[in-house]
């Protein structure tokens, strides 16, 4: 079985992953499947978020045909959404899986799970690329998966079925906390203790997820197949940063992929609604003036070790 070329965007949400995914999808040699692990939930829930075309899965001709060719809910276990328990969330800490991130032999049971998981995803990705080739006359060289999840990434890498290039996208944890708490910062019914508890949980999630992604890179990827990108540099210098990403992948830089990034995910499965918005790329650092001091100090205390690791 010939390996598929896979670009995996790894991060925690609210870190600019959709922006990068759209740029990659706008490249002439790449095609983005979006947050692929959400697809089974979109089918089960009857469409929650629109695809890159603006339609829901049960109305989108592309994904209707994809489901006809390979129904992810009829594949053998573990299916492609194995690490996504609900449409909007997957567990951040899976203590039973942590040992798998080290480069050590696994049990026969886990190896079989990884093998089947890899084959299920291979079947979906392969049909995805085939269908694009039929519609556009050319098969993309790379498929982009913006599922972000480190456990999913680990199993895809360990399956041995993909040539994986990983871009880890990180955001200053204080900016991340601002993004996830800003709807409640000034809400009268959102008490201080609730905000700090939410800050504590999300800061912990930022540290855990980014640490695990880095563990995959350290133990399972050659250095040339991994690139760490800060959201702040992507938003402030999109051309230069995307050029670095293309260089790591081994693809030529295309200016149009940056200029027309919102057109880069016509086939992407549900995800961030920014795909349907308008406007250019703008660095958002409102947290520097708006994030409450208590949230800022708590976030810094919880994430300090990993902040330094990722350049903050």
Secondary structure, DSSP 8 states (H G I E B T S, - for coil): ---EEEEEEE--SSSSHHHHHHHHHHSTTEEE-BSGGGHHHHHHTT-SS--TTSS-TTT-HHHHHHHHH--TTSS-SS-TTTT-SBTTB--S--GGGGGGGSSS---HHHHHHHHHHHHHHHHHHHHHHHHHHHHHSS--SEEEEEEE-HHHHHHHHHHT-EEEEEEEEE--HHHHHHHHHTTTTT-TTS-HHHHHHHHHHHHHHHHHHHHHHHHHHHHHS-GGGEEEEEHHHHHH-HHHHHHHHHHHHT----HHHHHTGGGS-TT-BS--GGGG--S------THHHHS-HHHHHHHHHHHHHHHHHTT-
